[in-house]
Amino acid sequence: MVKKIILSALIAFGISKSYSQNNVEFGLSGSYINSTISSSSSNTTSGSTNYSSKSGFGFGAFFNLPFDKNWSIQPSLNYQRLGSNITGYFFNTSYNVNVNFTASYFTIPVLARYTFTHSDFTLLAGPQYDILLDASKNIGGSSTKIKDNFKSSGFTAVGGAEYRLPFMNKKFGIGAKYQYGLSNIVKDETNNGNKSMKNRSIVASIFYTF
């Protein structure tokens, strides 16, 4: 998996450089992530489950491939730590204490970008492919791996905005995105009280383009 991630990053970097004469930008980003879980059935015969948000982080690389002055495509390669704080029923056990659930992903969004004319403000939206790297639950400082309970991949819809900061030739920027998980991440719902789980997250980023 690590070799695939490194290879993908090198390919992305190579593509960005090959288009450098056509104003393609290569960039790096770092993010604060506030994430939680949405469930299609929070109350079943197994008992209720409550999900609340938790903090995480992410970082990655991207390149912008322009079509004209306004439109471009932005493929990215990112590492993200998502999850939720959980109380109640969670995979065949009922908890009356907080369960800190963490899921680490390698995410590959491909976003359409529209930059307003004579403006540094950009809107972006598109699909994202998620590859699960690890999953764990932490209860009172004791962590347990639970990756086998979750699907290896899924899809997410992404939408947001970016703004180029007016210094250093506008190489720096800030952005905010909402990630709406489309896929149920649970491998077998019968092991989770017939409850689905879908990722939801708000991502606040700072980026730098070369």
Steps between C-alpha positions, in 0.01 A plus 500: 500500500779745591677428170177573311454831681859607429468395135173692462657811651799477265272456199294803604814707545634388162175585325494842660854575385431374148224761470700779665512711185119502488467666844434179689560554872641245742421555867513364853229531765443444869158473663305502823208258479181487707331168430214284617285207388150493356295183549184397317371325813617642833231310695446128454425200720871497587471843663570861409828645380608862536765655273676830570775680315874466562809679377745359249752613243607449143772585251555445133610607155300630207530653158270736311453429130342808335270498199451877475516810722217375723480121490750238613517144635671424832604139568645446849670233708430535873537332836205566734411393855124481544268345757259582779443489874247223567284394792247217500498194275809452284589164339330251731572693819308771687725771645402748771839673467642689204649297215750701295465350152771589248522404132800598288453536125697563185262723303504583129263786411462626143336841527372747243609857588343828392693821573303821466633752248726768657471319832706273726189308608439147369215250534569129464305175501534139392536134597758344730623141524594388851740216587495381862846476654415427863215509754505483878295564813646657812331457839663660800840507333486137384503470120376202292532449125162445331584546132351161409152631583514759222502506121832558331375788284208729426384824339443852632350818352707814562411868471666817621683824432854641493649847529848611390666723760631835368871455571800299372360513145182335625678168551328448837131434539233378738208272433199328653327186379213278606544127443174303476560127512290313245610148594409294803840430655382197705592167342221297665214691665383190689814539715400859579135459597389541135630857502679667213777757549590780259774759537422870535777759535586870479853571378678834555826525304798715425693438179805613308550480123832481317 
